[in-house]
Amino acid sequence: MSKNSLVDAFNIERKLENNEIVTDYDVFPDKKLLDYLRTKIVENLIDKKIPEDKKLADFINDEINSSIEGYDLSNLERNHLYNLIDNEINGYGPITELLEDKNVTEIMVNSPKEIYIEIDGQLIKDESVSFINEEHIIRTIQRLIEPLGRTIDATNPMVDSRLSDGSRINAVIPPLSTKGPVITIRKFKETMRSIDDLIRIGTLTPYMARFLNAAVKGKLNILICGGTGSGKTSLLNIMSSFIDSTERIITIEDAAELRLHQEHVISLETRVINYENEGEVTIRDLVINSLRMRPDRIIVGEVRGKEAFDMLQAMNTGHDGSMTTLHANGSEDVLNRLETMVLMSGLEIPIKAIREYIVNAIDLVITIERMNDGKRKITSIAELDGFVEDRIKVRDIFAFRQKGVLENGQVDGEFVLYSRIPKALKKINARGIDEVDEMFKKD
């Protein structure tokens, strides 16, 4: 194998200077051979145990030496091969470095040669990463979920859980996935820990942050809505930090992603059905049970179905300050979805009664969106304000108004604070909180 020529080195340097992506194809001109050698070594390692009297580094080097005999590899190529094999033994195969990269917020494995990552809200196909075959993907899935006490096979072909670092993993294999095994890992930027971080990146304004702080301390019932990957859970996590440390908080999630730092927090997590079709514990089961646990606050990671009625019931029966998220594209959509979910509970309740229940339960609806430029913004903080012709009236308190798109692709717009006095302010004041009064004109 020939080493990189001066022309190759020049091209790589040019790409780096222009902030272009440099792939393994640039660094290693004969990547096909490296892929072949990696495949050969990985397949040899399956079911092979490392001798107790041998160091791991020596074991890997011996495996490489026996596989590359007859090939002329440069030191750079050999080190690259070593790292690949080390990741197979100590890490999670080809995606090990992606999991460690703090700039990568999402990893999507669609097939052995089709891996996408999200960086700064933008999806990028990562040509530098690949699996050997579908069996290689499944082995990686098993390694990821084994410490979680989960398994994946033909009888249990889907897993949705969390890794030890809090990342959310979803894996689907045939027969559910017709394309082959698929992995989706959603990571959360550790830098997004406080409301100040969201202000810094332009998700909301300081005024909006102050209002949300007062709303949480004032024990308003809050619903956060948005599309997939819009940042609902991250916003819920940050807003939960406003809760007083003396309160008893119960969180309910499918896969525990919320990281509250208060002292008195009880975290509940659903349980999937087992092989005997028994043992399932749903969000609804946990919401109902949480009412017997003397909560000051109930926080549900996401409502998706029948549990919506139980959550509304909790909000309507003295559990003020409850918060949850719901997948929807705006305040109008979220209310329609809530109505549908309540009907799913099997109770024969007239639509008008359901809407009255919703209006009495929810104080604020916050909409967060991922814009076309990848940035996330709170596009609306609204309150429910009675009815107009039997439809729930939604009134914005804050909103983001998009003006257009700049030449660099950035979304151009501004945040708006409406001058009217919101009904929510009265509830906030009733808790002795007046720190946001000056925001609103009292003409």
LOTOR-448170 format. One record per residue (C-alpha): x, y, z. Coordinates in Angstrom, 3 decimals, always signed. Layout:
REM LOTOR-448170
<atom px="X" py="Y" pz="Z"/>
...
This chain:
REM LOTOR-448170
<atom px="+0.000" py="+0.000" pz="+0.000"/>
<atom px="+1.461" py="+3.353" pz="-0.964"/>
<atom px="+1.766" py="+6.122" pz="+1.552"/>
<atom px="+0.007" py="+9.477" pz="+1.173"/>
<atom px="+1.623" py="+11.526" pz="-1.553"/>
<atom px="+2.464" py="+15.225" pz="-1.260"/>
<atom px="-0.595" py="+15.971" pz="-3.385"/>
<atom px="-2.833" py="+14.055" pz="-0.952"/>
<atom px="-1.306" py="+15.909" pz="+1.997"/>
<atom px="-1.799" py="+19.249" pz="+0.251"/>
<atom px="-5.470" py="+18.480" pz="-0.445"/>
<atom px="-6.075" py="+17.531" pz="+3.180"/>
<atom px="-4.398" py="+20.718" pz="+4.400"/>
<atom px="-6.514" py="+22.784" pz="+1.984"/>
<atom px="-9.707" py="+21.177" pz="+3.267"/>
<atom px="-8.750" py="+21.873" pz="+6.868"/>
<atom px="-8.012" py="+25.529" pz="+6.071"/>
<atom px="-11.436" py="+25.879" pz="+4.402"/>
<atom px="-13.212" py="+24.150" pz="+7.315"/>
<atom px="-14.262" py="+21.316" pz="+4.997"/>
<atom px="-14.875" py="+17.792" pz="+6.274"/>
<atom px="-11.851" py="+15.526" pz="+5.991"/>
<atom px="-12.840" py="+11.859" pz="+5.721"/>
<atom px="-10.938" py="+8.613" pz="+5.960"/>
<atom px="-10.949" py="+8.530" pz="+2.154"/>
<atom px="-8.761" py="+11.637" pz="+2.208"/>
<atom px="-6.344" py="+10.368" pz="+4.847"/>
<atom px="-6.226" py="+6.783" pz="+3.592"/>
<atom px="-6.367" py="+6.573" pz="-0.229"/>
<atom px="-6.751" py="+2.789" pz="-0.132"/>
<atom px="-9.566" py="+2.723" pz="+2.404"/>
<atom px="-11.054" py="-0.392" pz="+0.827"/>
<atom px="-8.052" py="-2.361" pz="+1.978"/>
<atom px="-8.335" py="-0.953" pz="+5.498"/>
<atom px="-12.026" py="-1.906" pz="+5.515"/>
<atom px="-11.081" py="-5.407" pz="+4.403"/>
<atom px="-8.463" py="-5.738" pz="+7.142"/>
<atom px="-10.838" py="-4.376" pz="+9.763"/>
<atom px="-13.490" py="-6.886" pz="+8.682"/>
<atom px="-10.975" py="-9.712" pz="+8.839"/>
<atom px="-9.802" py="-8.792" pz="+12.336"/>
<atom px="-13.283" py="-8.102" pz="+13.750"/>
<atom px="-14.630" py="-11.381" pz="+12.439"/>
<atom px="-11.642" py="-13.154" pz="+13.999"/>
<atom px="-12.378" py="-11.508" pz="+17.348"/>
<atom px="-15.964" py="-12.797" pz="+17.566"/>
<atom px="-16.246" py="-15.208" pz="+20.504"/>
<atom px="-12.483" py="-14.965" pz="+21.071"/>
<atom px="-11.397" py="-14.345" pz="+24.662"/>
<atom px="-8.362" py="-12.292" pz="+25.598"/>
<atom px="-5.839" py="-14.485" pz="+27.446"/>
<atom px="-5.568" py="-13.522" pz="+31.115"/>
<atom px="-1.773" py="-13.346" pz="+30.914"/>
<atom px="-1.759" py="-10.920" pz="+27.966"/>
<atom px="-2.189" py="-7.165" pz="+27.991"/>
<atom px="-4.986" py="-5.797" pz="+25.826"/>
<atom px="-2.620" py="-3.662" pz="+23.732"/>
<atom px="-0.408" py="-6.675" pz="+23.036"/>
<atom px="-3.442" py="-8.776" pz="+22.116"/>
<atom px="-4.684" py="-6.162" pz="+19.620"/>
<atom px="-1.226" py="-5.729" pz="+18.111"/>
<atom px="-0.854" py="-9.495" pz="+17.681"/>
<atom px="-4.226" py="-9.678" pz="+15.915"/>
<atom px="-3.241" py="-6.822" pz="+13.615"/>
<atom px="+0.188" py="-8.293" pz="+12.871"/>
<atom px="-1.275" py="-11.634" pz="+11.863"/>
<atom px="-3.839" py="-9.934" pz="+9.596"/>
<atom px="-1.658" py="-7.400" pz="+7.783"/>
<atom px="+1.188" py="-9.729" pz="+6.894"/>
<atom px="+2.128" py="-9.044" pz="+3.291"/>
<atom px="+0.680" py="-5.504" pz="+3.267"/>
<atom px="+2.734" py="-2.317" pz="+3.462"/>
<atom px="+0.900" py="-0.096" pz="+5.943"/>
<atom px="+2.099" py="+3.311" pz="+7.089"/>
<atom px="+2.261" py="+4.078" pz="+10.810"/>
<atom px="-0.790" py="+6.323" pz="+10.437"/>
<atom px="-2.798" py="+3.545" pz="+8.814"/>
<atom px="-1.694" py="+1.007" pz="+11.389"/>
<atom px="-2.648" py="+3.321" pz="+14.260"/>
<atom px="-6.018" py="+3.895" pz="+12.609"/>
<atom px="-6.558" py="+0.139" pz="+12.425"/>
<atom px="-5.524" py="-0.227" pz="+16.073"/>
<atom px="-8.073" py="+2.406" pz="+17.147"/>
<atom px="-10.834" py="+0.672" pz="+15.194"/>
<atom px="-10.132" py="-2.660" pz="+16.897"/>
<atom px="-9.735" py="-1.046" pz="+20.318"/>
<atom px="-13.168" py="+0.542" pz="+19.874"/>
<atom px="-14.606" py="-2.886" pz="+19.069"/>
<atom px="-13.236" py="-4.352" pz="+22.294"/>
<atom px="-13.459" py="-1.428" pz="+24.743"/>
<atom px="-16.148" py="+0.734" pz="+23.161"/>
<atom px="-19.119" py="+0.574" pz="+20.856"/>
<atom px="-17.543" py="-0.193" pz="+17.520"/>
<atom px="-17.595" py="+2.422" pz="+14.758"/>
<atom px="-19.735" py="+4.910" pz="+16.710"/>
<atom px="-17.493" py="+5.033" pz="+19.800"/>
<atom px="-15.913" py="+8.362" pz="+18.909"/>
<atom px="-19.266" py="+9.845" pz="+17.878"/>
<atom px="-20.638" py="+9.022" pz="+21.322"/>
<atom px="-17.652" py="+10.771" pz="+22.897"/>
<atom px="-17.831" py="+13.843" pz="+20.647"/>
<atom px="-19.669" py="+16.585" pz="+22.571"/>
<atom px="-20.447" py="+18.439" pz="+19.346"/>
<atom px="-22.544" py="+15.518" pz="+18.066"/>
<atom px="-26.079" py="+15.670" pz="+19.459"/>
<atom px="-27.657" py="+12.799" pz="+17.515"/>
<atom px="-26.422" py="+9.631" pz="+15.823"/>
<atom px="-28.554" py="+7.807" pz="+13.249"/>
<atom px="-27.449" py="+4.445" pz="+11.828"/>
<atom px="-29.703" py="+3.608" pz="+8.870"/>
<atom px="-27.550" py="+0.845" pz="+7.358"/>
<atom px="-23.906" py="-0.308" pz="+7.529"/>
<atom px="-22.726" py="+2.447" pz="+5.165"/>
<atom px="-25.361" py="+5.079" pz="+5.939"/>
<atom px="-24.684" py="+6.939" pz="+9.182"/>
<atom px="-25.952" py="+10.451" pz="+9.860"/>
<atom px="-25.046" py="+12.785" pz="+12.693"/>
<atom px="-26.478" py="+16.057" pz="+13.948"/>
<atom px="-24.137" py="+18.960" pz="+14.731"/>
<atom px="-25.505" py="+22.414" pz="+15.618"/>
<atom px="-28.945" py="+21.359" pz="+14.439"/>
<atom px="-27.727" py="+20.274" pz="+10.988"/>
<atom px="-27.889" py="+16.693" pz="+9.706"/>
<atom px="-24.671" py="+15.475" pz="+8.082"/>
<atom px="-23.927" py="+12.139" pz="+6.444"/>
<atom px="-20.719" py="+10.898" pz="+8.044"/>
<atom px="-18.707" py="+9.183" pz="+5.315"/>
<atom px="-15.864" py="+8.385" pz="+7.722"/>
<atom px="-17.890" py="+5.888" pz="+9.755"/>
<atom px="-19.235" py="+2.518" pz="+8.625"/>
<atom px="-20.186" py="-0.910" pz="+9.900"/>
<atom px="-19.067" py="-4.164" pz="+8.302"/>
<atom px="-22.569" py="-5.562" pz="+7.837"/>
<atom px="-25.980" py="-5.762" pz="+9.510"/>
<atom px="-24.751" py="-8.368" pz="+12.015"/>
<atom px="-22.085" py="-5.863" pz="+13.078"/>
<atom px="-24.820" py="-3.288" pz="+13.808"/>
<atom px="-26.818" py="-5.793" pz="+15.863"/>
<atom px="-23.730" py="-6.753" pz="+17.885"/>
<atom px="-23.171" py="-3.061" pz="+18.621"/>
<atom px="-26.792" py="-2.639" pz="+19.714"/>
<atom px="-26.454" py="-5.587" pz="+22.055"/>
<atom px="-23.287" py="-4.144" pz="+23.554"/>
<atom px="-25.042" py="-0.797" pz="+24.098"/>
<atom px="-28.129" py="-2.222" pz="+25.801"/>
<atom px="-26.625" py="-5.167" pz="+27.695"/>
<atom px="-25.611" py="-3.017" pz="+30.720"/>
<atom px="-29.206" py="-1.749" pz="+30.810"/>
<atom px="-30.536" py="-5.266" pz="+31.303"/>
<atom px="-32.232" py="-5.192" pz="+27.913"/>
<atom px="-32.104" py="-7.573" pz="+24.967"/>
<atom px="-32.993" py="-7.353" pz="+21.300"/>
<atom px="-33.894" py="-10.269" pz="+19.028"/>
<atom px="-36.612" py="-11.455" pz="+16.659"/>
<atom px="-39.129" py="-11.822" pz="+19.497"/>
<atom px="-38.219" py="-8.466" pz="+21.038"/>
<atom px="-37.148" py="-6.411" pz="+18.006"/>
<atom px="-37.376" py="-2.920" pz="+19.504"/>
<atom px="-35.615" py="-1.213" pz="+22.400"/>
<atom px="-36.120" py="+2.291" pz="+23.737"/>
<atom px="-33.981" py="+3.118" pz="+26.740"/>
<atom px="-31.195" py="+5.311" pz="+28.058"/>
<atom px="-27.443" py="+4.859" pz="+28.289"/>
<atom px="-25.438" py="+5.428" pz="+31.449"/>
<atom px="-24.627" py="+9.005" pz="+30.406"/>
<atom px="-28.321" py="+9.831" pz="+29.939"/>
<atom px="-28.341" py="+9.559" pz="+26.145"/>
<atom px="-31.561" py="+8.131" pz="+24.689"/>
<atom px="-31.165" py="+5.029" pz="+22.517"/>
<atom px="-33.804" py="+3.607" pz="+20.206"/>
<atom px="-33.009" py="+0.471" pz="+18.218"/>
<atom px="-35.210" py="-1.461" pz="+15.807"/>
<atom px="-34.309" py="-4.657" pz="+13.953"/>
<atom px="-36.172" py="-6.937" pz="+11.520"/>
<atom px="-38.970" py="-7.894" pz="+11.236"/>
<atom px="-40.107" py="-4.437" pz="+12.427"/>
<atom px="-37.473" py="-2.669" pz="+10.325"/>
<atom px="-37.649" py="-3.772" pz="+6.706"/>
<atom px="-34.381" py="-1.995" pz="+5.873"/>
<atom px="-32.345" py="-3.831" pz="+8.474"/>
<atom px="-31.193" py="-2.866" pz="+11.988"/>
<atom px="-31.523" py="+0.845" pz="+12.771"/>
<atom px="-30.051" py="+2.823" pz="+15.679"/>
<atom px="-31.012" py="+6.312" pz="+16.828"/>
<atom px="-29.109" py="+7.845" pz="+19.741"/>
<atom px="-30.095" py="+11.267" pz="+20.986"/>
<atom px="-27.484" py="+12.991" pz="+23.111"/>
<atom px="-27.898" py="+16.158" pz="+25.123"/>
<atom px="-25.340" py="+18.908" pz="+25.133"/>
<atom px="-23.886" py="+19.212" pz="+28.587"/>
<atom px="-23.491" py="+22.939" pz="+27.996"/>
<atom px="-27.286" py="+23.370" pz="+27.925"/>
<atom px="-27.698" py="+23.201" pz="+31.666"/>
<atom px="-29.266" py="+26.530" pz="+32.573"/>
<atom px="-31.643" py="+29.141" pz="+31.266"/>
<atom px="-28.616" py="+31.395" pz="+30.701"/>
<atom px="-27.318" py="+28.884" pz="+28.147"/>
<atom px="-30.618" py="+29.119" pz="+26.241"/>
<atom px="-30.464" py="+32.923" pz="+26.337"/>
<atom px="-26.892" py="+32.826" pz="+25.033"/>
<atom px="-27.821" py="+30.780" pz="+21.957"/>
<atom px="-30.927" py="+32.859" pz="+21.242"/>
<atom px="-33.636" py="+30.364" pz="+22.217"/>
<atom px="-35.412" py="+33.051" pz="+24.254"/>
<atom px="-34.886" py="+36.529" pz="+25.725"/>
<atom px="-33.990" py="+37.484" pz="+29.304"/>
<atom px="-37.546" py="+38.797" pz="+29.754"/>
<atom px="-38.989" py="+35.458" pz="+28.670"/>
<atom px="-36.606" py="+33.644" pz="+31.003"/>
<atom px="-37.680" py="+35.797" pz="+33.952"/>
<atom px="-41.327" py="+35.159" pz="+33.141"/>
<atom px="-40.848" py="+31.374" pz="+32.938"/>
<atom px="-38.956" py="+31.442" pz="+36.230"/>
<atom px="-41.865" py="+33.300" pz="+37.861"/>
<atom px="-44.408" py="+30.960" pz="+36.228"/>
<atom px="-42.719" py="+27.872" pz="+37.660"/>
<atom px="-42.276" py="+29.404" pz="+41.105"/>
<atom px="-45.881" py="+30.594" pz="+40.908"/>
<atom px="-46.949" py="+26.952" pz="+40.394"/>
<atom px="-48.618" py="+27.408" pz="+37.023"/>
<atom px="-49.444" py="+24.210" pz="+35.152"/>
<atom px="-47.297" py="+24.220" pz="+32.030"/>
<atom px="-47.407" py="+22.234" pz="+28.796"/>
<atom px="-44.392" py="+22.338" pz="+26.456"/>
<atom px="-45.005" py="+21.348" pz="+22.856"/>
<atom px="-42.850" py="+21.009" pz="+19.752"/>
<atom px="-41.769" py="+18.640" pz="+17.014"/>
<atom px="-39.180" py="+15.870" pz="+17.138"/>
<atom px="-35.773" py="+17.172" pz="+18.178"/>
<atom px="-37.091" py="+20.634" pz="+18.975"/>
<atom px="-35.675" py="+20.625" pz="+22.509"/>
<atom px="-38.820" py="+19.964" pz="+24.581"/>
<atom px="-37.146" py="+17.722" pz="+27.150"/>
<atom px="-34.113" py="+19.998" pz="+27.493"/>
<atom px="-36.385" py="+22.981" pz="+28.127"/>
<atom px="-38.463" py="+20.995" pz="+30.635"/>
<atom px="-35.285" py="+19.965" pz="+32.438"/>
<atom px="-34.043" py="+23.536" pz="+32.683"/>
<atom px="-37.424" py="+24.900" pz="+33.792"/>
<atom px="-37.608" py="+22.210" pz="+36.473"/>
<atom px="-34.516" py="+23.749" pz="+38.039"/>
<atom px="-36.669" py="+26.737" pz="+39.083"/>
<atom px="-38.645" py="+24.570" pz="+41.518"/>
<atom px="-37.884" py="+25.240" pz="+45.177"/>
<atom px="-35.611" py="+22.663" pz="+46.791"/>
<atom px="-38.090" py="+22.125" pz="+49.639"/>
<atom px="-40.768" py="+20.652" pz="+47.360"/>
<atom px="-41.349" py="+16.950" pz="+46.757"/>
<atom px="-41.036" py="+16.323" pz="+43.012"/>
<atom px="-42.090" py="+13.163" pz="+41.207"/>
<atom px="-40.874" py="+12.686" pz="+37.646"/>
<atom px="-42.436" py="+10.119" pz="+35.310"/>
<atom px="-40.786" py="+9.041" pz="+32.048"/>
<atom px="-40.460" py="+6.201" pz="+29.568"/>
<atom px="-36.681" py="+6.536" pz="+29.730"/>
<atom px="-35.367" py="+8.776" pz="+32.495"/>
<atom px="-33.776" py="+11.798" pz="+30.828"/>
<atom px="-34.591" py="+14.542" pz="+33.333"/>
<atom px="-31.759" py="+15.441" pz="+35.657"/>
<atom px="-33.119" py="+17.431" pz="+38.547"/>
<atom px="-30.693" py="+18.621" pz="+41.201"/>
<atom px="-33.171" py="+19.240" pz="+43.997"/>
<atom px="-32.823" py="+17.023" pz="+47.042"/>
<atom px="-36.380" py="+15.660" pz="+47.216"/>
<atom px="-36.901" py="+14.034" pz="+43.803"/>
<atom px="-38.542" py="+10.668" pz="+43.115"/>
<atom px="-37.935" py="+9.382" pz="+39.563"/>
<atom px="-40.344" py="+6.806" pz="+38.139"/>
<atom px="-39.759" py="+4.942" pz="+34.895"/>
<atom px="-42.074" py="+2.739" pz="+32.845"/>
<atom px="-41.444" py="-0.970" pz="+32.337"/>
<atom px="-41.981" py="-2.809" pz="+29.071"/>
<atom px="-43.874" py="-6.069" pz="+28.756"/>
<atom px="-41.813" py="-9.226" pz="+29.301"/>
<atom px="-41.692" py="-12.509" pz="+27.395"/>
<atom px="-44.761" py="-13.776" pz="+29.274"/>
<atom px="-46.722" py="-10.674" pz="+28.200"/>
<atom px="-46.699" py="-9.537" pz="+31.801"/>
<atom px="-45.153" py="-6.855" pz="+33.941"/>
<atom px="-45.874" py="-3.802" pz="+31.795"/>
<atom px="-46.097" py="-0.531" pz="+33.705"/>
<atom px="-47.263" py="+2.439" pz="+31.632"/>
<atom px="-47.027" py="+6.203" pz="+32.008"/>
<atom px="-50.714" py="+6.161" pz="+32.959"/>
<atom px="-50.077" py="+3.624" pz="+35.725"/>
<atom px="-47.302" py="+5.789" pz="+37.128"/>
<atom px="-49.326" py="+9.031" pz="+36.940"/>
<atom px="-52.196" py="+7.398" pz="+38.836"/>
<atom px="-49.801" py="+5.964" pz="+41.423"/>
<atom px="-47.947" py="+9.266" pz="+41.835"/>
<atom px="-51.117" py="+10.873" pz="+43.196"/>
<atom px="-50.798" py="+8.548" pz="+46.207"/>
<atom px="-47.208" py="+9.643" pz="+46.857"/>
<atom px="-47.959" py="+13.121" pz="+48.234"/>
<atom px="-46.340" py="+15.077" pz="+45.401"/>
<atom px="-45.864" py="+18.828" pz="+45.445"/>
<atom px="-45.064" py="+18.653" pz="+41.732"/>
<atom px="-45.668" py="+16.037" pz="+39.061"/>
<atom px="-43.467" py="+16.208" pz="+35.978"/>
<atom px="-44.254" py="+13.859" pz="+33.098"/>
<atom px="-41.551" py="+13.614" pz="+30.448"/>
<atom px="-44.083" py="+13.262" pz="+27.629"/>
<atom px="-47.777" py="+12.428" pz="+27.377"/>
<atom px="-48.739" py="+10.348" pz="+24.355"/>
<atom px="-52.049" py="+8.675" pz="+25.091"/>
<atom px="-54.551" py="+7.753" pz="+27.781"/>
<atom px="-52.403" py="+9.235" pz="+30.542"/>
<atom px="-53.315" py="+12.717" pz="+29.275"/>
<atom px="-56.654" py="+12.542" pz="+31.116"/>
<atom px="-54.987" py="+11.493" pz="+34.369"/>
<atom px="-52.451" py="+14.301" pz="+34.030"/>
<atom px="-55.228" py="+16.846" pz="+33.487"/>
<atom px="-57.098" py="+15.387" pz="+36.432"/>
<atom px="-54.034" py="+15.835" pz="+38.635"/>
<atom px="-53.725" py="+19.458" pz="+37.505"/>
<atom px="-57.411" py="+20.011" pz="+38.247"/>
<atom px="-57.314" py="+18.521" pz="+41.737"/>
<atom px="-54.768" py="+20.640" pz="+43.537"/>
<atom px="-51.467" py="+19.472" pz="+42.054"/>
<atom px="-50.472" py="+22.932" pz="+40.845"/>
<atom px="-47.120" py="+23.473" pz="+39.214"/>
<atom px="-47.241" py="+20.276" pz="+37.181"/>
<atom px="-45.371" py="+20.199" pz="+33.882"/>
<atom px="-45.206" py="+17.936" pz="+30.857"/>
<atom px="-44.378" py="+17.873" pz="+27.144"/>
<atom px="-46.393" py="+16.792" pz="+24.150"/>
<atom px="-45.404" py="+16.230" pz="+20.542"/>
<atom px="-47.267" py="+18.858" pz="+18.514"/>
<atom px="-46.506" py="+21.698" pz="+16.113"/>
<atom px="-48.154" py="+24.562" pz="+17.962"/>
<atom px="-50.703" py="+25.603" pz="+20.574"/>
<atom px="-53.716" py="+24.886" pz="+18.346"/>
<atom px="-52.385" py="+21.464" pz="+17.363"/>
<atom px="-51.505" py="+20.569" pz="+20.941"/>
<atom px="-55.045" py="+21.247" pz="+22.148"/>
<atom px="-56.526" py="+19.079" pz="+19.405"/>
<atom px="-54.141" py="+16.286" pz="+20.320"/>
<atom px="-55.031" py="+16.607" pz="+24.004"/>
<atom px="-58.719" py="+16.237" pz="+23.175"/>
<atom px="-57.987" py="+13.102" pz="+21.162"/>
<atom px="-55.871" py="+11.623" pz="+23.950"/>
<atom px="-58.585" py="+12.196" pz="+26.558"/>
<atom px="-61.073" py="+10.420" pz="+24.294"/>
<atom px="-58.591" py="+7.514" pz="+24.108"/>
<atom px="-59.078" py="+6.962" pz="+27.843"/>
<atom px="-62.425" py="+5.331" pz="+27.059"/>
<atom px="-64.502" py="+7.755" pz="+29.112"/>
<atom px="-67.654" py="+9.020" pz="+27.454"/>
<atom px="-67.099" py="+12.740" pz="+27.960"/>
<atom px="-68.594" py="+15.410" pz="+25.672"/>
<atom px="-66.041" py="+17.449" pz="+23.716"/>
<atom px="-67.225" py="+20.644" pz="+25.401"/>
<atom px="-66.582" py="+19.135" pz="+28.830"/>
<atom px="-63.100" py="+17.992" pz="+27.743"/>
<atom px="-62.248" py="+21.491" pz="+26.550"/>
<atom px="-63.431" py="+23.006" pz="+29.820"/>
<atom px="-61.291" py="+20.461" pz="+31.638"/>
<atom px="-58.258" py="+21.491" pz="+29.571"/>
<atom px="-58.840" py="+25.227" pz="+30.129"/>
<atom px="-59.178" py="+24.729" pz="+33.887"/>
<atom px="-56.084" py="+22.536" pz="+34.074"/>
<atom px="-53.455" py="+24.228" pz="+31.895"/>
<atom px="-52.173" py="+27.743" pz="+32.474"/>
<atom px="-49.404" py="+28.052" pz="+29.890"/>
<atom px="-48.573" py="+26.411" pz="+26.574"/>
<atom px="-44.960" py="+26.882" pz="+25.442"/>
<atom px="-44.047" py="+26.113" pz="+21.847"/>
<atom px="-40.408" py="+25.438" pz="+20.971"/>
<atom px="-39.280" py="+24.863" pz="+17.390"/>
<atom px="-36.151" py="+23.912" pz="+15.526"/>
<atom px="-35.888" py="+26.539" pz="+12.807"/>
<atom px="-34.672" py="+25.960" pz="+9.254"/>
<atom px="-31.158" py="+27.051" pz="+10.239"/>
<atom px="-31.018" py="+24.397" pz="+12.971"/>
<atom px="-31.395" py="+26.894" pz="+15.829"/>
<atom px="-34.045" py="+26.244" pz="+18.463"/>
<atom px="-36.358" py="+29.036" pz="+19.541"/>
<atom px="-39.332" py="+29.387" pz="+21.831"/>
<atom px="-41.814" py="+30.690" pz="+19.267"/>
<atom px="-44.698" py="+31.171" pz="+21.697"/>
<atom px="-45.525" py="+31.429" pz="+25.383"/>
<atom px="-49.313" py="+31.502" pz="+25.471"/>
<atom px="-52.170" py="+31.148" pz="+27.939"/>
<atom px="-55.596" py="+29.597" pz="+27.566"/>
<atom px="-58.224" py="+32.332" pz="+27.817"/>
<atom px="-61.696" py="+30.850" pz="+27.796"/>
<atom px="-63.695" py="+30.069" pz="+24.674"/>
<atom px="-64.647" py="+31.559" pz="+21.346"/>
<atom px="-67.588" py="+29.720" pz="+19.755"/>
<atom px="-66.875" py="+26.586" pz="+21.787"/>
<atom px="-63.201" py="+26.624" pz="+20.750"/>
<atom px="-60.443" py="+27.232" pz="+23.282"/>
<atom px="-58.998" py="+30.706" pz="+22.925"/>
<atom px="-55.197" py="+30.887" pz="+22.968"/>
<atom px="-53.478" py="+34.232" pz="+23.551"/>
<atom px="-49.764" py="+34.826" pz="+23.143"/>
<atom px="-47.831" py="+36.508" pz="+25.930"/>
<atom px="-44.484" py="+36.233" pz="+24.124"/>
<atom px="-43.846" py="+35.181" pz="+20.532"/>
<atom px="-41.093" py="+34.938" pz="+17.945"/>
<atom px="-41.961" py="+36.530" pz="+14.629"/>
<atom px="-39.864" py="+35.409" pz="+11.661"/>
<atom px="-39.118" py="+38.124" pz="+9.091"/>
<atom px="-37.209" py="+36.043" pz="+6.580"/>
<atom px="-33.917" py="+34.255" pz="+5.971"/>
<atom px="-30.533" py="+35.992" pz="+5.690"/>
<atom px="-28.001" py="+35.282" pz="+2.939"/>
<atom px="-26.027" py="+33.005" pz="+5.264"/>
<atom px="-29.128" py="+30.874" pz="+5.850"/>
<atom px="-29.789" py="+32.222" pz="+9.343"/>
<atom px="-33.417" py="+32.848" pz="+10.280"/>
<atom px="-34.136" py="+36.554" pz="+10.728"/>
<atom px="-36.785" py="+37.542" pz="+13.242"/>
<atom px="-37.570" py="+39.129" pz="+16.585"/>
<atom px="-39.153" py="+38.226" pz="+19.916"/>
<atom px="-42.312" py="+40.099" pz="+20.825"/>
<atom px="-43.748" py="+40.854" pz="+24.271"/>
<atom px="-47.422" py="+41.756" pz="+24.132"/>
<atom px="-48.354" py="+44.756" pz="+26.245"/>
<atom px="-51.586" py="+43.380" pz="+27.663"/>
<atom px="-51.692" py="+42.010" pz="+31.205"/>
<atom px="-51.939" py="+38.199" pz="+31.064"/>
<atom px="-54.333" py="+36.279" pz="+33.294"/>
<atom px="-51.366" py="+34.174" pz="+34.358"/>
<atom px="-49.874" py="+37.204" pz="+36.117"/>
<atom px="-52.713" py="+37.180" pz="+38.635"/>
<atom px="-51.957" py="+33.567" pz="+39.553"/>
<atom px="-48.251" py="+34.363" pz="+39.830"/>
<atom px="-48.974" py="+37.347" pz="+42.085"/>
<atom px="-51.243" py="+35.190" pz="+44.252"/>
<atom px="-48.123" py="+33.231" pz="+45.218"/>
<atom px="-46.429" py="+36.422" pz="+46.377"/>
<atom px="-44.273" py="+36.760" pz="+43.266"/>
<atom px="-44.159" py="+40.229" pz="+41.735"/>
<atom px="-40.773" py="+40.232" pz="+40.004"/>
<atom px="-42.262" py="+40.332" pz="+36.482"/>
<atom px="-45.000" py="+42.922" pz="+37.067"/>
<atom px="-43.031" py="+45.746" pz="+35.431"/>
<atom px="-42.921" py="+43.854" pz="+32.111"/>
<atom px="-46.559" py="+44.457" pz="+31.441"/>
<atom px="-48.204" py="+47.811" pz="+30.945"/>
<atom px="-51.104" py="+48.519" pz="+33.259"/>
<atom px="-52.780" py="+51.330" pz="+31.365"/>
